[in-house]
Amino acid sequence: MSETISAPNAVVATGDLRINGQRLWQSLMDLAQIGATPKGGCCRLTLTDLDRQGRDLVVGWGKAAGLSVEIDQIGNVFMRRAGRNNSLPPIVAGSHIDTQPTGGKFDGNFGVLSALEVIRTLNDNAIETDAPVEMVFWTNEEGSRFVPVMMGSGVFAGIFTLEQAYAATDTAGKTVYDELRKIGYAGEHTPGQHPIGAYFEAHIEQGPILEEQDIAIGVVQAVLGIRWYDCTVTGMESHAGPTPMAMRKDALQVATGLMQEVITIANQFAPHGRGTVGMVQVHPNSRNVVPGSVTFSIDFRNMTDAEVDKMDVALKAVIQQTAQKTGLDIALRQVSQYPAAPFHADCKEAVRRAAQQLGYSHMDIVSGAGHDAVYMSMLAPTGMIFIPCKDGISHNEIEYSSPEQVSVGANVLLHAMLEKAGVVARKI
């Protein structure tokens, strides 16, 4: 006969709880075989047959763990472990399993399979939670086949309509609507109607900070707000030989000065300011012609929208001053904007407390990349857990985190979720 331990004692008893690291690692390696690339990475594009195979594998694992499955109309998959009080909104963790064309084994996949491992661990230890616990994987986070990125979570959060997502096409003209049905993952549930009490996403950092500082866990404070621009400087083409320096209207020289100002502005808004010029188009792009026009991209990021706004003001002031000084026409066009996503204080503290309880080194960190957690933060208390990845490399076949690192991250996820779900009893 089993004995039920009451909640106060069960909370103490779960302090020593750890996930099965070997099982989690094997799950990651098994999923990575679907779409495996010669260089050791993974190519499993959204809504392809390989995506179907990956989905089927993860859903099969969920069913084997006793989870009920719910699929919504954009193909987001929720899998639930019941709690004592199933009227409570579930505590959810997950990420995505689609990859870049030359992706790795861990981006997104770690978040999904660590959530599965949390549930398997609760099953192994016969732990009953008050609220239900769920895992989720979202459709088309990467955006490598269909745009927009973070499509499934975006539709769920009401950022995009279901019709907009369905109409998106790949380079061959195939639609999300048709491909979703082809792989058998067009569910019946309306996106956004599934309740979420709190959401956690465990993820590799995709940057070098944790590894460089030898820190095990990043307590993610926010995802940086992003603003993208195209800047065009218009001068006049002229012969590189006969035209004296003082008489030139050299668009490239003015543009390179502005490019340096982008970096200066980012440094002025440290520590979280980011400024990047990643694309440059020079006209006429001839060796012996003074450039007549230059268009270049500007990428600004910071932890709050207010800081990004300040960077925007600084950029426009520099452009106005430069135009007045040089006499050249300078046009700035904003092409995209993504708001900053600060995470919920309670979820951040749950992650921090879990790391402290488990004795893991940890630090506050920000995410410069977008994640499904961005859209979830608009709907429910949300937190993210980062673990290191080798050399900070991601979206690359050599992307790597060690078995120990993924276990550490999953252990933190386990205890953060338990704190939010509430432990009712443990049967021994």
BELTAFEN-V525589 format. One record per backbone hydrogen bond with DSSP energy under -0.5 kcal/mol. CO is the residue of the C=O (numbers start at 0). NH is the residue of the N-H. E is the energy in kcal/mol with one decimal. If there is no record, write none. Layout:
CO_NH_E, CO_NH_E
This chain:
2_4_-0.6, 2_427_-2.0, 4_425_-0.9, 5_9_-2.1, 6_10_-2.1, 7_11_-1.1, 8_12_-2.3, 9_13_-1.8, 11_14_-1.5, 12_15_-0.8, 13_16_-1.6, 18_20_-1.1, 19_23_-2.3, 20_24_-2.5, 21_25_-2.2, 22_26_-2.2, 23_27_-2.2, 24_28_-2.4, 25_29_-2.6, 26_30_-2.5, 27_31_-1.9, 28_32_-0.7, 29_32_-0.9, 30_33_-1.6, 32_34_-1.0, 32_35_-1.2, 34_42_-3.0, 36_39_-2.0, 40_36_-1.5, 41_102_-1.3, 43_98_-1.9, 44_47_-1.6, 47_51_-2.1, 48_52_-2.3, 49_53_-2.5, 50_54_-2.9, 51_55_-3.0, 52_56_-2.1, 53_57_-2.3, 54_58_-3.0, 55_59_-2.4, 56_60_-2.1, 57_61_-2.3, 58_62_-2.7, 59_63_-2.2, 60_64_-1.3, 61_66_-2.4, 62_65_-1.8, 67_79_-2.3, 69_77_-3.1, 70_187_-0.7, 70_188_-1.5, 71_74_-1.9, 71_186_-2.0, 75_71_-2.1, 75_77_-0.5, 76_136_-1.8, 77_69_-2.9, 78_134_-2.3, 79_67_-1.8, 79_81_-0.6, 80_132_-2.3, 83_85_-0.7, 84_87_-1.7, 89_91_-0.6, 89_196_-3.1, 89_197_-1.0, 90_133_-2.6, 91_199_-2.3, 92_135_-1.6, 94_137_-2.5, 99_102_-1.5, 102_41_-2.6, 105_109_-2.4, 106_108_-1.6, 107_111_-1.7, 108_112_-2.7, 109_113_-2.2, 110_114_-1.2, 111_115_-1.8, 112_116_-2.3, 113_117_-2.0, 114_118_-1.8, 115_119_-2.6, 116_120_-2.3, 117_121_-2.1, 118_122_-2.3, 119_123_-2.7, 120_124_-1.8, 121_126_-2.3, 122_125_-1.5, 125_426_-2.1, 126_128_-0.5, 127_423_-2.6, 127_424_-1.4, 128_83_-2.6, 129_84_-3.0, 131_90_-2.5, 132_80_-3.2, 133_92_-1.7, 134_78_-2.7, 135_94_-1.4, 136_76_-2.3, 137_96_-0.5, 138_151_-2.9, 139_150_-2.2, 140_149_-1.8, 149_153_-1.9, 150_154_-2.8, 151_155_-2.1, 152_156_-2.0, 153_158_-2.6, 153_159_-1.0, 154_157_-1.1, 160_164_-2.1, 161_165_-2.7, 162_166_-1.7, 163_167_-0.7, 164_167_-1.1, 165_176_-1.9, 167_175_-1.9, 169_172_-2.0, 173_169_-1.9, 174_178_-2.5, 175_179_-2.8, 176_180_-1.4, 177_181_-2.1, 178_182_-1.8, 179_184_-2.2, 180_183_-0.7, 184_186_-1.0, 188_72_-2.4, 189_192_-1.7, 196_380_-0.6, 197_91_-2.9, 198_382_-2.1, 199_93_-1.5, 200_384_-2.2, 202_386_-1.6, 206_388_-0.5, 207_211_-2.5, 208_212_-2.2, 209_213_-0.5, 209_214_-2.4, 210_213_-1.0, 216_218_-0.6, 216_362_-1.7, 217_219_-1.0, 217_385_-2.4, 218_364_-1.8, 220_342_-2.5, 221_366_-2.7, 222_340_-2.4, 224_301_-1.5, 225_337_-2.8, 226_299_-2.6, 227_334_-2.3, 227_335_-1.4, 228_297_-2.1, 229_332_-2.7, 230_295_-2.6, 231_233_-0.5, 231_330_-2.8, 232_234_-0.6, 232_293_-2.2, 233_328_-1.3, 237_289_-3.2, 238_242_-1.3, 241_243_-0.7, 243_246_-1.2, 244_247_-1.3, 248_235_-2.3, 248_250_-0.9, 249_253_-1.5, 250_254_-2.4, 251_255_-2.8, 252_256_-1.3, 253_257_-1.8, 254_258_-2.4, 255_259_-1.8, 256_260_-1.5, 257_261_-1.7, 258_262_-1.2, 259_263_-2.3, 260_264_-2.8, 261_265_-1.9, 262_266_-2.2, 263_267_-1.7, 264_268_-1.1, 265_268_-0.6, 266_269_-1.1, 268_272_-1.0, 273_300_-1.9, 275_277_-0.6, 275_298_-2.3, 278_296_-2.1, 280_294_-2.4, 282_291_-2.0, 282_292_-1.8, 285_288_-1.4, 287_239_-2.3, 289_237_-0.7, 290_250_-2.0, 291_234_-3.9, 292_282_-2.8, 293_232_-3.0, 294_280_-2.9, 295_230_-2.9, 297_228_-2.3, 297_299_-0.5, 298_275_-2.0, 299_226_-2.5, 300_273_-2.3, 301_224_-3.2, 303_307_-1.8, 304_308_-2.5, 305_309_-1.7, 306_310_-1.9, 307_311_-2.3, 308_312_-2.3, 309_313_-2.3, 310_314_-2.3, 311_315_-2.3, 312_316_-1.9, 313_317_-2.1, 314_318_-2.4, 315_319_-2.1, 316_320_-2.3, 317_321_-2.5, 318_322_-2.4, 319_323_-2.1, 320_324_-2.2, 321_325_-2.5, 322_326_-2.2, 328_233_-2.9, 330_231_-2.8, 332_229_-2.6, 335_227_-2.5, 337_225_-2.8, 340_222_-1.7, 343_347_-2.6, 344_348_-2.4, 345_349_-1.8, 346_350_-2.1, 347_351_-2.4, 348_352_-3.1, 349_353_-2.0, 350_354_-2.3, 351_355_-2.4, 352_356_-3.0, 353_357_-2.0, 354_358_-0.6, 354_359_-2.7, 355_358_-0.9, 360_216_-1.6, 362_218_-3.1, 364_220_-3.1, 365_367_-0.5, 366_223_-3.0, 370_373_-1.9, 370_374_-0.5, 371_374_-0.5, 371_375_-1.9, 372_376_-2.0, 374_377_-1.1, 375_378_-1.8, 375_379_-2.4, 380_198_-2.6, 381_343_-1.6, 382_200_-1.7, 383_219_-1.5, 384_202_-2.8, 385_217_-2.5, 386_204_-2.5, 388_391_-2.3, 389_392_-2.0, 395_398_-1.9, 399_389_-3.2, 401_405_-2.3, 402_406_-1.8, 403_407_-2.4, 404_408_-2.1, 405_409_-2.2, 406_410_-2.3, 407_411_-2.0, 408_412_-2.2, 409_413_-2.6, 410_414_-2.0, 411_415_-2.4, 412_416_-2.6, 413_417_-2.2, 414_418_-1.9, 415_419_-1.6, 416_420_-2.9, 417_421_-2.4, 420_129_-0.6, 420_130_-2.2, 421_129_-3.3, 421_423_-0.6, 424_127_-2.9, 425_4_-2.0
